[in-house]
Amino acid sequence: MAGAKLVLIYPRPSDEAAFERVYRSEHMPLVEDKMKGMTRFVATKVLRSPQGSVLAYRLAEIHFTTMDDLTKCTESDGGKQVLEHANKISTGGAPLLLICEEESFVYW
């Protein structure tokens, strides 16, 4: 299965509890409302790494069926609003933004 996804990697915020409140109460609903064409949203919180301390605090993956769908979404007013809000709430520095082509393999 192939697709496209937008990945945001948030650095550790200056106040984790405050970030979590805003992320859950404002940002996630904004993503759900404004990211037209997304097929899946995965919100991941980094707990630890066997390599020691890492700068990454949260990862957000916004999945799309095609790269064209991803592009249309991120270039839309709603998509721009979501990305601006992501920058606004990221108190540890700007999130890293990645546009990715994805292949999924399911094993069971």
Sequence and secondary structure as in RCSB ss.txt:
>XXXX:A:sequence
MAGAKLVLIYPRPSDEAAFERVYRSEHMPLVEDKMKGMTRFVATKVLRSPQGSVLAYRLAEIHFTTMDDLTKCTE
SDGGKQVLEHANKISTGGAPLLLICEEESFVYW
>XXXX:A:secstr
 EEEEEEEEEE  SSHHHHHHHIIIIIHHHHHHH TTEEEEEEEE    TTS  SEEEEEEEEESSHHHHHHHHH
SHHHHHHHHHHHHH TTS  EEEEEEEE     
